[in-house]
Amino acid sequence: MSVDAVVFDLDGTLTSFSLRILDAKREFVKRIKGMGIDLGALDERKPAEIIITYLERFHGIPREYSRRILDECIEPYELEAAERAKLRGDGRTVLEMLRGAGYRLGLASNNSRKCVEIILARLGIRDFFDVIVSRDDAVRMKPHEEIIVKAIERLKTLPRRTVYVGDSAVDVIAGRRAGAHVVAIAGGADPRERLLENGADFIIDELDELLEVLEVIEERAL
């Protein structure tokens, strides 16, 4: 096989998109501005990683401090989403088929480890994954590639032998930076057009289409 591993995003990819991320980041931005810091053109629509990097580079605010504020703001929303998360479509069947075909499976999420573990336990899919990397396991979050790169390394494979599946432009950017094949699933955080603009290799509407994509990648490698 030319592909050894498949790494998934969680919210909006394996599960239905339920995290009120804009509300959470709005609170984060409000806290930062309440400290008298000017964020310029940055607002809650920008990825949290971009805001944190800006604070570090241009205001000298330690990343650990900004991350702690982000965690305080976002955790209630993550726990709320975790309690109502539902597996997307034929998610369990797809995971079973991937494992049966010999693929190693990983999870690379900007969510906290606590949130990820709650969701996987509730949905009964924790045992499918060989590796889980959350934002708690990395210095930088997506769209930086660190979380995905760590998942690939822990799966003991190479980026070019890995498929990364996500639902947002942030996922697509991070996956491409990591050097993986990037599959974007429509109907999540971003519209199809934005996924394509940011360089997704494939767009699918349902998780079971991933199996066909893997066949295409394998055939192209012959």
C-alpha positions in Angstrom: 0.0 0.0 0.0 1.2 3.5 -0.7 -0.8 4.8 2.3 -0.1 3.4 5.7 -2.3 5.7 7.9 -5.3 7.9 8.0 -5.5 10.8 10.4 -8.8 12.4 11.2 -9.9 15.8 12.6 -12.8 15.3 15.1 -15.4 18.0 15.4 -17.2 18.4 12.0 -15.3 15.5 10.5 -15.9 12.3 12.5 -18.7 14.0 14.4 -21.4 16.5 13.4 -20.2 20.0 13.7 -21.5 21.3 17.1 -18.8 23.4 18.7 -19.9 27.1 19.1 -16.3 28.1 18.2 -17.1 31.7 17.2 -18.8 32.3 20.6 -15.9 30.8 22.4 -13.3 32.9 20.4 -15.5 36.0 20.9 -15.0 35.6 24.6 -11.3 35.0 24.1 -11.0 38.2 22.0 -13.0 40.1 24.6 -10.6 39.0 27.4 -7.6 40.1 25.4 -9.0 43.5 24.5 -10.0 43.9 28.2 -6.3 43.8 28.9 -5.9 46.9 26.8 -4.3 45.1 23.9 -5.1 46.2 20.3 -5.7 43.3 18.0 -5.9 45.5 14.9 -7.8 43.7 12.2 -7.9 40.4 14.1 -11.2 39.2 15.5 -13.0 35.9 16.4 -13.2 34.9 12.8 -9.4 34.3 12.7 -8.0 31.0 14.0 -7.0 31.1 17.6 -3.5 30.1 16.7 -3.1 33.2 14.5 -4.3 35.4 17.4 -2.0 33.8 19.9 1.0 34.1 17.5 0.2 37.7 17.0 0.1 38.4 20.7 3.4 36.6 21.1 5.2 38.3 18.3 3.9 41.9 18.6 2.9 42.3 22.2 5.4 39.9 23.9 2.7 37.9 25.6 3.9 34.4 26.4 2.2 31.7 24.4 1.5 29.8 27.6 -0.4 32.7 29.1 -2.6 33.2 26.0 -3.3 29.5 25.7 -4.4 29.4 29.3 -6.9 32.3 28.6 -8.1 30.5 25.5 -8.6 27.2 27.5 -10.7 29.1 30.1 -12.8 30.6 27.4 -13.3 27.6 25.2 -13.6 24.7 27.7 -17.3 25.3 28.6 -18.2 25.3 24.9 -16.2 22.2 24.2 -17.8 20.3 27.1 -21.2 21.4 25.8 -20.4 20.1 22.3 -19.0 16.9 23.7 -22.3 16.1 25.4 -24.3 16.4 22.2 -21.7 15.1 19.7 -23.0 12.5 17.2 -21.0 10.3 15.0 -21.2 11.5 11.4 -23.0 9.2 8.9 -21.4 5.8 8.5 -18.5 6.8 10.7 -18.2 3.6 12.7 -18.5 1.4 9.6 -15.8 3.4 7.8 -13.5 3.1 10.8 -14.1 -0.6 11.0 -13.3 -1.0 7.3 -10.1 1.1 7.5 -8.9 -1.0 10.4 -9.9 -4.2 8.6 -7.9 -3.0 5.6 -4.8 -2.6 7.7 -4.6 1.2 8.0 -3.3 2.7 11.2 -5.6 5.4 12.5 -4.9 8.7 14.2 -6.8 11.7 15.5 -5.4 15.2 15.3 -7.6 17.8 16.9 -7.5 21.4 18.1 -9.9 20.3 20.9 -8.6 19.7 24.4 -7.6 16.1 25.4 -10.4 16.1 27.9 -13.0 17.0 25.3 -11.6 14.5 22.8 -11.6 11.6 25.3 -15.2 12.4 26.4 -16.5 12.4 22.8 -14.6 9.2 21.9 -15.9 7.4 25.0 -19.5 8.5 24.5 -19.5 7.4 20.9 -17.6 4.1 21.7 -14.9 4.6 19.1 -11.8 5.2 21.3 -10.3 1.8 20.5 -10.2 2.5 16.8 -7.3 5.0 17.2 -3.7 4.1 17.5 -2.7 7.7 18.2 -4.5 10.8 19.5 -3.0 14.3 19.5 -4.9 17.2 20.9 -4.0 20.8 21.5 -2.7 19.9 24.9 0.0 17.8 23.2 1.4 20.6 21.1 2.9 24.1 21.3 1.0 25.3 18.2 -2.5 24.5 16.9 -3.8 24.2 13.4 -3.4 25.8 10.9 0.1 25.2 12.1 1.1 21.6 11.1 2.5 20.5 14.5 -0.5 18.5 15.7 -0.7 16.5 12.4 3.0 16.0 12.2 3.1 14.6 15.7 0.3 12.2 14.9 2.1 11.0 11.8 5.4 10.6 13.7 3.7 8.6 16.4 2.0 6.4 13.8 5.6 5.7 12.6 5.0 6.5 9.0 5.7 9.4 6.6 3.6 12.4 5.5 3.4 11.1 1.9 2.0 7.8 3.2 -0.6 9.5 5.2 -4.1 10.8 4.4 -5.5 13.6 6.6 -9.2 14.2 6.8 -10.7 17.5 8.0 -13.7 19.8 7.4 -12.2 23.3 7.5 -9.8 25.5 5.7 -7.7 25.4 8.8 -7.5 21.6 8.5 -6.6 21.8 4.8 -3.8 24.3 5.4 -2.4 22.3 8.3 -2.6 19.0 6.3 -0.8 20.5 3.3 1.9 22.0 5.5 2.4 18.6 7.1 2.9 17.1 3.6 0.0 14.6 3.8 -2.7 13.9 1.2 -5.6 16.1 2.3 -9.2 15.0 2.1 -11.8 17.6 3.0 -15.4 16.7 4.0 -18.0 19.2 3.0 -20.8 20.4 5.3 -18.6 21.2 8.3 -16.9 24.4 9.3 -16.3 25.8 5.8 -18.0 25.7 2.4 -16.7 23.5 -0.4 -15.3 26.6 -2.3 -13.1 27.6 0.6 -11.8 24.1 1.0 -10.8 24.0 -2.6 -9.3 27.5 -2.5 -7.0 26.3 0.3 -5.8 23.3 -1.7 -7.7 20.2 -0.6 -6.7 17.2 -2.8 -10.1 15.7 -2.6 -13.6 16.8 -1.5 -16.1 14.3 -0.2 -19.7 14.7 1.0 -19.9 11.6 3.2 -17.2 9.6 5.2 -17.8 6.4 3.2 -16.5 8.2 0.1 -13.1 8.2 1.8 -12.7 4.5 0.9 -12.9 5.4 -2.8 -10.4 8.2 -2.4 -7.9 5.8 -0.8 -8.4 3.5 -3.8 -7.6 6.4 -6.2 -4.5 7.3 -4.2 -3.3 3.7 -4.3 -3.9 3.5 -8.1 -2.0 6.7 -8.8 1.0 5.3 -6.9 1.2 2.2 -9.2 
